[in-house]
Amino acid sequence: MTFSRCSAQAPSWLTALARLPILGSRVRTSWDTRSAVKEMKEAAHSLLEQEAFDILLFQGREALPVLEGVKIPIVVECGDTHCTRILQQMRYARLLLRPRLFLHYMRMRRSEERLARKTPYRYFISERDRENLLGPYDRSEIVPQGIDYAYWKRTSPRPGRNCIVFSGVMNYPPNADAAIFLLKLILPAVRRVAPELEVLIVGREPAPELVNLARHYHDVTVTGAVDDIRPYLERADVFVAPLRFASGVQNKVLEAMAMEIPVVTTPVVASGLRAENIEPQLVLGCSAEEIAAGIIYLLSHADEQASRAAEGRRFVEAHCSWSHSAEKLEKLCLAAAAGRGAESHQPGSAFHGIIAGSSR
């Protein structure tokens, strides 16, 4: 079961308080979340009393109280670790914001650790996130992000007109920071060598700061929401993802790799994409100068573009299959249902499970 919002009637005092700027919306969101979690807990426990289930498959840090009193085996999706992203974000935040971010980091880390410790049957989206939360010796399962690589497939050759693309939800803090970092510090260095550029920043809800900044450059287009991102990726010679803080796996990079676009990004992004101890073929840079140099190198070397584009597609096909991830999750669920090590289970065995969690 998944609850996106609370159906309970809000008290009158909360309705009045919600009208206050900033504080009101936060209080209302907190109340809605608590009420939805309570409703979810009651529904889950009612189902557990009515039927016999083998496992409970759970996702959602904020819904942790749902697991209180559950007697059947629990499989927990730890996914990506938000505390990892927040800790990285502190390096680039204004000084006055850092104490608040640190408190947020501590709260999130405690919450994510509590969730992970609820059961030995847990899985993460990447090795990096598992290690950052539970240490280098933890062996929780890794169920990598999948991608429909039949859908994300290039249908035309790269145009060869020095087109750079960055995509993502642009009100998400890591993406918003990366887009402004790209325009302010990276592109000026690229333009000194390759003055004829086309820069596409594609994704919904771009921040006003980003939109206003882009107006100063004739070669930059901020699209906002689009129905289909693939035509924009088809125009790209290079995909750049200059995220300075991130957690989990960046789907935007997997999509670009599947579309056979060479990628320039940061070690922060690359570390989340490592799969089965294999690193994808990405051009990496930490500073604006290093990222700009990577873009310039690819734009001026068509053979390297082609080589890295083909290798990116091969990596996605080999390591980012939804069927492969589903098999790993099924094996973990069977292990939990039987109460013994995952290696002792055969794929295809049946189990009866309940799914609980919160939508994102």
DAQUI-V822125 format. One line per field, one symbol per residue. ss: DSSP state (a for helix, b for strand, c for the rest). phi: phi as a letter, one per 40 degrees, with the letter a starting at -180 (. if undefined). psi: psi as a letter, one per 30 degrees, with the letter a starting at -180 (. if undefined). A space follows every 50 residues. Layout:
ss: ???
phi: ???
psi: ???
//
This chain:
ss: cbbccccccccaaaaaacccccaaaaaaaaaaaaaaaaaaaaaaaaaaaa ccccbbbbbcaaaaaaacccccbbbbbbbccaaaaaaaacccccaaaaaa aaaaaaaaaaaaaaaacccccbbbccaaaaaaaaccccccbbcccccccc ccccccccccccbbbbbcccccaaaaaaaaaaaaaaaaaaaaaccccbbb bbcccccaaaaaaacccccbbbbbcccccaaaaacccbbbbccccccccc aaaaaaaacccbbbbcaaaaaaacbccbccccbbcccaaaaaaaaaaaac caaaaaaaaaaaaaaaaaaccaaaaaaaaaaaaaaaaacccaaacccccc ccbbbbbbcc
phi: .bbcacccccccccdccccccgcccccccccccccccccccccccccccc bcbcabcbahccbdddccgcbcdbbbccfcbccccccccdcbccdcccdc ccccccccccccccccccaccbabcacdcccccbgcccbdcbbccbaccc ccacbacccgbfcbbbbiccccdcccccccdcccbccdccccbbccbbbb bbicfccddcccccccbccbbbcgcbcacddccccccabbbcccaabgbc ddcccccccgbcbbabddcccccdbfgbcccbcbaccdccccccccdccc bcccdcccccccccccccbbccccccccccccccccccgaddccbbcgcc abbbbbibcb
psi: kkkflkfkkkleeeeeeffkkdeeeeeeeeeeeeeeeeeeeeeeeeeffe ljleljjkkjefgefffkgkflkkkkjfbljeeeeeeeeffflleffeee eeeeeeeeeeeeeeeeffkfilklfleeeeeeeflffkhlkjjlklkife eikkfllkfhghkkkklljfgkeeeeeeeeeeeefeeeeeffeifjlkkk jkllhkkeeeeeefffkfgkkjfaklekfeeeeffkekkkihkfkllbkj eeeeeeeeghkkkkalfeeefffkkhgkklilkkkeleeeeeeeeeeefg jeeeeeeeeeeeeeeeeefhkeeeeeeeeeeeeeeeefglkffgkkkfkk ljlkkkakl.
//
